[in-house]
Amino acid sequence: MFVNDIDDMAEERAVGPTQFSGGVMEDGEEWFRHFLNYCNYKGYNPAKSLALLKMLLTGAAAVWLYSLLAATTDDIDALKNGF
């Protein structure tokens, strides 16, 4: 592994969004704002942003996600509005 690779991985951990479970102590609006900013920073297209979002939602947030219709879960703007 090259030093630059290690530096890149450290940066990802430092600025990337954490998992979100929808707990009462979590600020969903703040988390989603950070998530969208991160996706913009990385230049992710909507499909990659959706894939990352689905991976980061856990617990009650994941249950909420999988309770939605595909028309919503396949559209980042619809998920943003529902979140």
KATAVEN-V46887 format. One record per residue. N is the residue number from 1. RES is the residue in one letter. PHI is phi in whole degrees, 0 to 359 (none if undefined). OMEGA is omega in degrees with one decimal (NA if undefined). NEAR is the number of other ideal C-beta (glycine too) atoms within 10 Angstrom. Layout:
N_RES_PHI_OMEGA_NEAR, N_RES_PHI_OMEGA_NEAR
//
This chain:
1_M_none_180.0_6, 2_F_273_179.1_7, 3_V_302_179.4_7, 4_N_299_177.8_8, 5_D_297_178.9_9, 6_I_295_177.7_10, 7_D_297_178.9_10, 8_D_297_179.4_10, 9_M_295_178.3_11, 10_A_295_177.9_10, 11_E_296_179.0_10, 12_E_302_-179.6_11, 13_R_294_-176.3_8, 14_A_283_-174.1_7, 15_V_250_-176.9_12, 16_G_289_178.4_14, 17_P_290_176.5_17, 18_T_273_174.0_11, 19_Q_293_179.2_13, 20_F_230_-177.6_22, 21_S_253_-179.5_16, 22_G_84_179.1_17, 23_G_292_-176.0_11, 24_V_295_-179.9_5, 25_M_271_-179.2_5, 26_E_262_177.1_16, 27_D_262_-176.3_10, 28_G_299_-179.3_12, 29_E_296_178.8_9, 30_E_294_179.9_9, 31_W_298_-177.6_20, 32_F_293_176.3_16, 33_R_299_178.6_13, 34_H_296_178.4_16, 35_F_302_-180.0_21, 36_L_296_177.4_16, 37_N_299_178.7_12, 38_Y_296_179.4_16, 39_C_298_176.2_19, 40_N_295_178.9_10, 41_Y_302_-178.7_10, 42_K_278_-179.9_13, 43_G_74_-179.0_7, 44_Y_290_172.6_16, 45_N_280_-177.6_9, 46_P_304_-179.0_12, 47_A_295_-180.0_10, 48_K_290_176.7_13, 49_S_298_178.1_19, 50_L_298_-179.6_17, 51_A_298_178.7_11, 52_L_294_178.8_17, 53_L_302_-179.1_22, 54_K_297_178.9_13, 55_M_286_-175.0_10, 56_L_277_179.9_17, 57_L_281_-179.9_22, 58_T_229_174.2_14, 59_G_54_-177.9_13, 60_A_299_179.3_14, 61_A_294_177.6_20, 62_A_291_176.5_17, 63_V_299_177.3_12, 64_W_302_-177.9_13, 65_L_303_-175.5_18, 66_Y_282_174.4_10, 67_S_272_-176.8_9, 68_L_274_175.3_13, 69_L_287_-179.0_8, 70_A_302_179.2_7, 71_A_300_178.3_8, 72_T_272_-175.6_14, 73_T_287_179.2_17, 74_D_260_-176.6_13, 75_D_225_-176.1_14, 76_I_300_179.2_18, 77_D_291_177.5_9, 78_A_295_177.5_14, 79_L_294_178.8_19, 80_K_299_-179.8_14, 81_N_294_-179.8_9, 82_G_282_-175.8_12, 83_F_292_NA_17
//
